[in-house]
Amino acid sequence: MDYIKKEFRFDHLNQARIGDSAHFHVYGLQQKENGSFRLELSSRLSTDASGIAACLDLQTNPRLELEEIMKILKTKMSEDTLLTLQ
């Protein structure tokens, strides 16, 4: 979540609400006493279309196509954010 908050504007998001159109679930990888790993939900946030525009730092009230949103997101993501299993 620290990375997301650093790269995107997330200060206006709410605790998850049913009526919001965009939901973000953040998970952490926890190691159990027996050495195995488990994914645990650490937070749930949500917003609407205007909130997504704010997250992406857009200055207008956009009607964005999926391709444009993906292009903006890809510019903010680094190789460090990819899950790799060895």
Summary of the structure (lengths in Angstrom):
residues: 86
radius of gyration: 15.3
end to end distance: 23.1
largest distance: 51.2
contacts: 163
relative contact order: 0.19
helix: 31%
strand: 27%
